[in-house]
Amino acid sequence: MLKILGRASSINVRKVLWTCVELGRPFEREDWGVGFRPTSDDSFRALNPNALVPVIVDEGFVLWESNTICRWLAAEHGRSDLLPSAPRERACVERWMDWQLGDLNNAWRPAFMGLVRRSPRHQDAAAIADSTVEWNRLMAILDAQLGSGGPFVCGTTFTLADIVLGLSAHRWYATPIDRPPLPRLRAWYECVTARPAFSSQGCGEHP
């Protein structure tokens, strides 16, 4: 049985949960992280020296890094709809996944952590304001991409890019900031979050 280690409130854990449900892959989840078993424990660090969630364990195979886990799961199940086998189409999906993990995550962190999570370390008003501007700028880039051939991020097929970016958009809409309307993004967001796999693991309950 596949084990997923990490708390369900983590956006990176939710990527893996959503992917597993889309695949029909059975799994068990164990709570690790803030408020649960500490990831600083030696037993967890032996699995992931970075002490971050998620980590998966599948019959002795250990893997960390959320987007890598999602790609591995899709490839293992032969789901070329979620992760295309053709090099160019696959590169499109992976490009937007990497953009989410790098550019987008770095942009939203001060605003989300300060306004939603109420982190004492993220209460600088100027940093929150700058984060909001950059976050909105990047979401406008995503909106433009959705207008280039959609209705999904990489064209006419729902892929892993829609999973990871759908969760990021969920955070954007849940954070109390001023946002541009971005109608294409709104229509896409409502489409992807209406999928049963999104709600089945509580992905929409908390940002």
C-alpha positions in Angstrom: 0.0 0.0 0.0 1.3 3.5 -0.9 1.9 5.6 2.1 1.8 9.4 1.9 3.4 11.2 4.8 2.3 14.7 5.5 -0.6 16.8 6.9 -3.6 17.4 4.6 -3.4 21.2 5.1 -0.1 21.3 3.1 -0.6 22.4 -0.5 2.2 20.0 -1.6 0.6 17.1 0.1 -2.7 17.9 -1.5 -1.1 17.7 -5.0 -0.3 14.1 -4.3 -3.7 13.3 -2.8 -5.5 14.8 -5.7 -3.2 13.0 -8.2 -3.8 9.6 -6.4 -7.6 10.0 -6.6 -7.4 10.9 -10.3 -5.4 7.7 -10.8 -7.6 5.6 -8.7 -4.5 4.7 -6.6 -5.2 3.4 -3.1 -3.1 5.0 -0.4 -2.8 5.6 3.3 -1.9 9.0 4.7 0.0 9.6 7.9 0.0 13.0 9.7 3.5 14.6 9.8 4.4 18.2 10.1 3.2 21.2 12.0 0.9 20.2 14.8 1.6 16.5 14.3 4.6 14.2 14.4 7.6 16.5 13.8 9.5 16.1 10.6 12.7 16.8 12.5 12.5 13.3 14.0 15.4 11.1 12.9 12.9 8.5 11.5 11.5 11.1 9.1 14.9 12.7 8.2 16.1 9.2 7.2 13.4 9.3 4.5 13.8 13.0 3.6 16.9 14.8 4.8 15.2 18.1 4.0 12.5 17.3 6.7 9.7 18.5 4.5 6.4 16.9 3.4 5.2 15.1 1.4 7.2 11.9 1.3 5.8 8.7 -0.2 6.8 5.1 0.6 5.8 2.4 -1.8 7.1 -1.1 -1.1 10.4 0.3 0.1 10.6 2.9 -2.6 10.9 6.4 -1.0 10.4 9.6 -2.9 10.1 13.3 -2.0 9.4 16.6 -3.8 5.7 17.0 -4.5 5.8 17.6 -8.3 8.3 14.8 -8.8 5.9 12.5 -6.9 3.0 13.5 -9.0 5.0 12.8 -12.2 6.2 9.5 -11.0 2.6 8.4 -10.1 1.3 9.4 -13.5 4.1 7.7 -15.3 3.8 4.5 -13.2 0.1 4.3 -14.1 0.8 5.0 -17.8 -1.5 8.1 -17.7 -0.3 10.0 -20.7 -3.3 12.2 -20.4 -2.0 13.6 -17.1 1.6 13.5 -18.2 2.1 13.2 -21.9 4.6 10.8 -23.4 5.4 13.0 -26.4 8.4 15.2 -25.5 6.9 18.6 -26.5 3.6 18.1 -24.9 5.2 16.7 -21.7 7.6 19.7 -21.6 4.6 22.0 -21.6 3.1 20.3 -18.6 6.4 20.2 -16.7 7.2 23.8 -17.5 4.0 25.0 -15.8 4.5 22.6 -12.9 8.0 24.0 -12.4 6.6 27.6 -12.7 4.1 26.8 -10.0 6.8 25.4 -7.6 9.3 28.2 -8.2 7.9 31.5 -9.4 4.3 31.3 -8.1 5.1 29.8 -4.7 7.8 32.4 -4.0 5.4 35.2 -5.0 2.5 34.2 -2.8 4.4 33.2 0.3 4.5 36.5 2.3 0.9 37.5 1.5 -0.6 34.0 2.2 1.5 33.3 5.3 0.8 36.8 6.7 -2.9 37.1 5.9 -4.2 33.6 6.1 -1.8 31.6 8.3 -1.1 34.7 10.5 2.6 33.8 10.7 4.4 36.1 13.1 7.4 36.0 10.7 5.3 37.4 7.9 3.6 40.5 9.2 5.6 43.2 7.3 3.0 45.3 5.5 5.3 46.3 2.7 6.4 42.7 2.1 2.7 41.6 2.0 1.9 44.4 -0.4 4.8 43.5 -2.7 3.8 39.9 -2.6 0.2 40.7 -3.5 1.3 42.7 -6.6 3.6 40.0 -7.8 1.1 37.2 -7.1 -1.5 39.1 -9.1 1.0 39.7 -11.9 1.7 35.9 -12.2 -1.9 34.9 -12.0 -2.5 37.3 -15.0 0.2 35.3 -16.9 -1.7 32.1 -16.1 -5.0 33.8 -17.3 -3.3 34.7 -20.6 -2.1 31.1 -21.0 -5.6 29.8 -20.6 -6.7 32.1 -23.4 -4.1 30.6 -25.8 -5.9 27.3 -26.5 -7.5 26.1 -23.3 -9.7 25.3 -21.6 -6.9 23.7 -19.6 -3.4 25.0 -18.9 -1.8 23.0 -21.6 -4.6 22.8 -24.1 -7.7 20.6 -24.3 -6.7 17.9 -21.8 -6.6 18.0 -18.0 -3.1 17.4 -16.8 -0.9 17.5 -13.8 -0.3 21.2 -14.5 -4.0 21.8 -13.8 -3.7 19.9 -10.4 -0.8 21.9 -9.1 -2.0 25.2 -10.4 -5.6 24.6 -9.4 -4.4 24.3 -5.8 -2.4 27.5 -6.1 -5.4 29.3 -7.6 -7.5 28.0 -4.6 -5.1 29.8 -2.3 -5.3 33.0 -4.4 -9.1 33.1 -4.2 -9.1 32.3 -0.5 -6.6 35.0 0.5 -8.1 38.4 1.5 -6.4 40.6 -1.1 -7.6 42.8 -4.0 -7.5 40.7 -7.2 -8.1 41.5 -10.8 -11.2 39.7 -12.3 -9.3 37.4 -14.8 -12.4 35.7 -16.2 -10.6 32.9 -18.1 -8.8 31.9 -14.9 -12.1 32.0 -12.9 -13.8 29.7 -15.4 -10.9 27.3 -15.5 -10.7 27.3 -11.6 -14.4 26.5 -11.3 -14.0 23.7 -13.9 -11.0 21.9 -12.3 -12.2 22.3 -8.7 -15.5 20.7 -9.7 -13.7 17.5 -10.3 -14.7 14.8 -7.7 -11.0 14.2 -7.0 -10.5 17.8 -5.8 -13.1 17.6 -3.0 -12.7 13.9 -2.1 -9.6 14.6 0.0 -10.6 17.9 1.4 -8.5 19.9 -1.0 -11.0 22.7 -1.0 -11.6 22.9 2.7 -8.7 25.1 3.7 -6.3 27.1 1.6 
